[in-house]
């Protein structure tokens, strides 16, 4: 079919417009395709999982809880799920999970620090300052005073002991030794200078802590804060 010059120009213009639209569409799709290709490239797979902040919990235990295998695409890794899994480890207080481009993952933990070791038959249960069970070990660590009670320590005694330690200023807490509770739950302990503190039950804990903070300036042999507004001191 013979076209007139006018018809040929219109046809050529229509073809040019069609090719231009195709090029624009290709340019729009290309970055997405490239990004997808890069995201799933072996170059951006997880090669290393770096663990930091841990002292009591092994890096191997943290990596096992994280469940991130080498070769996992870093771009699509569910870091929130990794966070949840590691946070469930006993002894972990908080977790931070972050991608370390191009091929790493970092997991930083803040561990719970034991402040008391409750003696049980053949073991010690370690509790932190929030009263959370941190670990169970055969030997009490040096930085956690041992709590001894007749029989098994009850939850109430452990709670009262943790409240006692939380109420004390750090300057006193670090000197607490040999915690004990009698059958009624009345607490007592020694300080690092071997002086004795009669604490009593869980009532009026903040007032007792304040009274003891004032009394220790006397460097006495015994401090009785069971009734905090009428404390007693036995001098050396």
Secondary structure, DSSP 8 states (H G I E B T S, - for coil): ----HHHHHHHHHHHHHHHHHHHHHHHHHHHHHHHHHHHTSGGGB--EEEEES-SSS-HHHHHHHHT--TT-BSTT--HHHHHHHHHTSTTEEEEEEEEETTTEEEEEEEE--EEEEEEETTEEEEEETTS-EEEEESS--TTSEEEEESSS--HHHHHHHHHHHHHS-HHHHTTEEEEEE-TT--EEEEETTS-EEEEESSTTHHHHHHHHHHHGGG--SEEE-SSGGG-EEE--
